[in-house]
Amino acid sequence: MGHDTRPRRFDSVSPAPADSAVIPRHVAIIMDGNGRWARARHLPRTEGHRQGVHATRTAVRFCAARGVQALTLFAFSSENWKRPSAEVNTLMSLFVSALEKELPELVQNNIRLRFIGEREAFSDKLKHRIHEAEAATRDNTGMELVIAVSYGGRWDITAAVRCLAVEVAEGRLDPASISVETLDRQLSTAGLPDPDLFIRTGGERRLSNFLLWQLAYTELYFCDVLWPDFDEDALQAAFEFFAGRERRFGRTGEQVSHERA
């Protein structure tokens, strides 16, 4: 029998357990560990990135099936340009091929695609594919899939501040009126809720310049599983961790309990 290449409906993903309580509106993931996964198997690092694509597909299907509003994936940081050219070239090639292969499934499942980050260094081919993918899904109303590529949190904040500085210089904005909400609207994630749940795979315990402003009150979940092995069970464990958290946002536990009563 041949392999079924038809786009898969996300509702065919295993449903959430009946007792799953709180679902995060926005999940942000640093997909770490591809290189170590490959090294442990005596394979080139690039093979780890190829296998990571399968885990990415699983995460998208899992989150969409459970009603997550937005999923942001850290695919390539602004600092990753410093990696060996062969690895960078492979990653860029994977982006192009993944866009071509995954776009029909995203369209069928009403997923809206957004890319954030500096695009100037991309090839014309990749820029064109990104534009096509965003245009093809622009009117979709389901989960928003945000791909952070050539992205850095400091770059994001700096660019937002620069936009506000221009408005002030042109007399269109009073500096005294600048607020958290004003800056929020200039960030690359404008229009999205801040992440409720942050996941980093691969065993590292740091943010690595990812969504620095947006993660202010996010629940942080770190695990040792390498990204190519991060499956539905691992995702469910992260969601259960989130469901067990008491989110106070600066308030006391007593205040939160009183509001729930």
VEXDREN-2710 file (C-alpha; in Angstrom, 1 decimal):
% VEXDREN-2710
k/r/px/py/pz
1/MET/0.0/0.0/0.0
2/GLY/1.2/3.5/-0.8
3/HIS/1.7/6.3/1.7
4/ASP/-1.4/8.5/2.1
5/THR/-0.3/12.0/1.2
6/ARG/-3.7/13.6/1.5
7/PRO/-3.9/16.6/4.0
8/ARG/-4.9/15.3/7.4
9/ARG/-7.7/16.7/9.4
10/PHE/-6.6/17.8/12.8
11/ASP/-9.8/16.4/14.4
12/SER/-8.3/13.0/13.7
13/VAL/-5.7/13.6/16.3
14/SER/-6.4/11.8/19.6
15/PRO/-8.8/14.0/21.6
16/ALA/-7.9/15.6/24.9
17/PRO/-8.6/13.4/28.0
18/ALA/-12.0/14.0/29.6
19/ASP/-10.4/15.4/32.7
20/SER/-8.1/17.9/31.0
21/ALA/-9.1/21.2/32.6
22/VAL/-7.4/24.5/31.6
23/ILE/-6.2/24.9/28.1
24/PRO/-3.6/27.6/27.4
25/ARG/-4.7/30.2/24.9
26/HIS/-1.2/30.8/23.6
27/VAL/1.7/28.2/23.7
28/ALA/5.2/29.2/22.9
29/ILE/7.9/26.6/22.3
30/ILE/11.7/26.6/21.9
31/MET/12.3/23.4/19.9
32/ASP/15.7/22.4/21.3
33/GLY/17.8/19.3/21.0
34/ASN/17.8/18.4/17.3
35/GLY/21.6/18.5/17.1
36/ARG/22.1/16.3/20.2
37/TRP/19.5/13.9/19.0
38/ALA/21.5/13.4/15.8
39/ARG/24.8/13.2/17.6
40/ALA/23.6/10.5/19.9
41/ARG/22.8/8.4/16.8
42/HIS/26.1/9.3/15.0
43/LEU/24.2/11.3/12.4
44/PRO/24.9/14.7/11.0
45/ARG/23.2/17.6/12.9
46/THR/21.1/18.4/9.8
47/GLU/19.4/15.0/10.1
48/GLY/18.2/16.0/13.6
49/HIS/16.6/19.1/12.1
50/ARG/14.9/17.0/9.5
51/GLN/13.5/14.7/12.2
52/GLY/12.4/17.8/14.2
53/VAL/10.0/18.6/11.4
54/HIS/7.9/15.6/12.4
55/ALA/7.7/16.8/16.0
56/THR/6.7/20.2/14.8
57/ARG/3.8/18.7/12.8
58/THR/2.7/16.8/16.0
59/ALA/2.7/19.9/18.1
60/VAL/0.7/21.9/15.6
61/ARG/-1.9/19.1/15.3
62/PHE/-2.0/18.6/19.1
63/CYS/-2.5/22.3/19.9
64/ALA/-5.1/22.9/17.2
65/ALA/-7.1/19.8/18.2
66/ARG/-7.3/21.1/21.8
67/GLY/-8.5/24.6/21.0
68/VAL/-5.3/26.5/21.6
69/GLN/-5.7/30.0/20.0
70/ALA/-2.1/30.6/19.1
71/LEU/1.1/28.5/18.9
72/THR/4.5/30.3/18.5
73/LEU/7.5/28.1/17.5
74/PHE/11.1/29.4/17.8
75/ALA/12.5/28.0/14.6
76/PHE/15.6/30.0/14.0
77/SER/17.0/32.8/16.2
78/SER/18.8/35.9/15.1
79/GLU/21.9/34.4/16.7
80/ASN/21.6/31.2/14.7
81/TRP/23.1/32.9/11.7
82/LYS/26.5/32.3/13.4
83/ARG/26.2/28.6/13.0
84/PRO/28.1/26.7/10.3
85/SER/27.0/27.7/6.8
86/ALA/26.1/24.1/5.8
87/GLU/23.7/23.8/8.8
88/VAL/22.2/27.3/8.1
89/ASN/21.7/26.4/4.4
90/THR/20.0/23.1/5.4
91/LEU/17.7/24.9/7.8
92/MET/16.7/27.5/5.1
93/SER/16.1/24.7/2.7
94/LEU/13.9/22.8/5.2
95/PHE/11.8/26.0/5.7
96/VAL/11.1/26.2/2.0
97/SER/10.2/22.5/1.6
98/ALA/8.2/22.4/4.8
99/LEU/6.1/25.4/3.7
100/GLU/5.4/23.7/0.4
101/LYS/4.4/20.4/2.0
102/GLU/2.5/21.6/5.0
103/LEU/0.5/24.5/3.5
104/PRO/-2.4/22.4/2.1
105/GLU/-2.9/20.8/5.6
106/LEU/-2.9/24.2/7.3
107/VAL/-5.4/25.6/4.8
108/GLN/-7.7/22.6/5.2
109/ASN/-7.6/22.9/8.9
110/ASN/-8.3/26.7/9.0
111/ILE/-4.9/27.5/10.5
112/ARG/-3.6/31.1/10.0
113/LEU/0.1/31.4/9.5
114/ARG/2.3/34.3/10.6
115/PHE/6.1/34.7/10.5
116/ILE/7.9/37.1/12.8
117/GLY/11.6/38.1/12.7
118/GLU/14.0/39.9/10.4
119/ARG/13.5/38.8/6.8
120/GLU/16.2/40.8/5.1
121/ALA/18.8/38.0/5.2
122/PHE/16.4/35.4/3.6
123/SER/16.7/34.3/0.0
124/ASP/14.2/35.7/-2.5
125/LYS/12.8/32.2/-2.8
126/LEU/12.1/31.9/0.9
127/LYS/10.7/35.4/1.1
128/HIS/8.3/34.5/-1.7
129/ARG/7.2/31.3/0.0
130/ILE/6.6/33.1/3.3
131/HIS/4.5/35.7/1.5
132/GLU/2.5/33.0/-0.3
133/ALA/1.9/31.0/2.9
134/GLU/0.7/34.0/4.8
135/ALA/-1.5/35.2/2.0
136/ALA/-3.0/31.7/1.5
137/THR/-4.1/31.5/5.2
138/ARG/-4.8/35.1/5.9
139/ASP/-8.6/34.6/6.1
140/ASN/-8.5/31.5/8.2
141/THR/-10.1/31.8/11.6
142/GLY/-8.7/28.9/13.5
143/MET/-5.5/28.6/15.5
144/GLU/-2.8/31.1/14.6
145/LEU/0.6/29.4/14.0
146/VAL/3.4/31.9/14.5
147/ILE/6.9/30.9/13.2
148/ALA/9.7/32.9/14.8
149/VAL/12.6/32.8/12.3
150/SER/15.6/35.1/12.4
151/TYR/13.9/36.4/15.5
152/GLY/15.3/37.8/18.7
153/GLY/13.4/39.3/21.7
154/ARG/15.8/42.2/22.0
155/TRP/15.3/43.0/18.3
156/ASP/11.6/42.9/18.7
157/ILE/11.6/45.3/21.6
158/THR/14.1/47.6/19.9
159/ALA/12.1/47.7/16.7
160/ALA/8.9/48.5/18.7
161/VAL/10.7/51.4/20.6
162/ARG/12.1/52.7/17.3
163/CYS/8.6/52.9/15.8
164/LEU/7.3/54.8/18.9
165/ALA/10.3/57.2/18.7
166/VAL/9.5/58.0/15.1
167/GLU/5.9/58.8/16.1
168/VAL/7.1/61.0/18.9
169/ALA/9.6/62.8/16.6
170/GLU/6.8/63.5/14.1
171/GLY/4.5/64.9/16.7
172/ARG/2.0/62.1/16.4
173/LEU/2.6/60.6/19.9
174/ASP/2.9/62.2/23.3
175/PRO/5.7/60.5/25.2
176/ALA/3.7/60.8/28.4
177/SER/1.0/58.7/26.9
178/ILE/3.2/55.7/26.1
179/SER/2.0/52.7/28.1
180/VAL/2.5/48.9/28.1
181/GLU/-0.4/48.6/25.7
182/THR/1.2/51.2/23.4
183/LEU/4.4/49.2/23.1
184/ASP/2.5/45.9/22.8
185/ARG/0.8/47.2/19.7
186/GLN/4.2/47.7/18.0
187/LEU/5.6/44.2/18.8
188/SER/5.7/41.5/16.1
189/THR/3.1/39.6/18.1
190/ALA/0.6/42.4/18.1
191/GLY/-3.0/41.2/18.4
192/LEU/-2.1/38.0/20.1
193/PRO/-2.5/37.3/23.8
194/ASP/0.7/36.9/25.7
195/PRO/1.8/33.2/26.0
196/ASP/0.2/31.3/28.8
197/LEU/2.6/28.4/28.6
198/PHE/6.2/28.3/27.5
199/ILE/7.9/25.0/26.7
200/ARG/11.5/24.4/26.1
201/THR/12.7/20.9/25.2
202/GLY/16.3/19.5/25.3
203/GLY/17.2/20.1/29.0
204/GLU/18.3/23.8/28.8
205/ARG/16.8/26.2/31.3
206/ARG/16.9/29.6/29.7
207/LEU/14.9/31.8/27.4
208/SER/17.6/32.4/24.7
209/ASN/16.3/35.8/23.7
210/PHE/12.8/34.5/22.8
211/LEU/9.7/36.7/23.4
212/LEU/11.4/38.5/26.3
213/TRP/8.6/41.1/26.7
214/GLN/5.7/38.7/26.1
215/LEU/6.8/36.0/28.6
216/ALA/6.5/38.3/31.7
217/TYR/3.8/36.2/33.4
218/THR/4.0/33.0/31.4
219/GLU/4.2/29.6/33.1
220/LEU/7.7/28.2/32.2
221/TYR/8.0/24.4/31.5
222/PHE/11.4/22.9/30.9
223/CYS/11.9/19.2/30.0
224/ASP/14.8/17.0/29.1
225/VAL/13.2/15.4/26.1
226/LEU/15.0/16.3/22.8
227/TRP/12.7/17.9/20.3
228/PRO/12.6/15.0/17.7
229/ASP/11.2/12.8/20.5
230/PHE/8.7/15.3/21.8
231/ASP/5.5/13.5/21.1
232/GLU/1.8/13.8/22.1
233/ASP/2.5/12.3/25.6
234/ALA/5.2/14.9/26.2
235/LEU/2.9/17.6/25.1
236/GLN/0.1/16.3/27.4
237/ALA/2.5/16.4/30.3
238/ALA/3.2/20.0/29.6
239/PHE/-0.5/20.8/29.4
240/GLU/-1.1/19.0/32.7
241/PHE/1.7/21.0/34.3
242/PHE/0.0/24.2/33.1
243/ALA/-3.5/23.1/34.4
244/GLY/-2.0/22.6/37.8
245/ARG/-0.5/26.1/38.1
246/GLU/-2.2/28.9/40.1
247/ARG/-1.8/32.0/38.0
248/ARG/-1.8/35.0/40.3
249/PHE/-0.4/37.8/38.2
250/GLY/0.9/39.6/41.2
251/ARG/-2.1/38.9/43.4
252/THR/-2.2/36.7/46.5
253/GLY/-3.5/33.1/46.5
254/GLU/-6.4/34.2/48.7
255/GLN/-7.5/36.8/46.1
256/VAL/-7.4/34.3/43.3
257/SER/-9.4/31.8/45.3
258/HIS/-12.0/34.5/46.2
259/GLU/-12.4/35.4/42.5
260/ARG/-13.0/31.8/41.6
261/ALA/-15.6/31.3/44.3
END
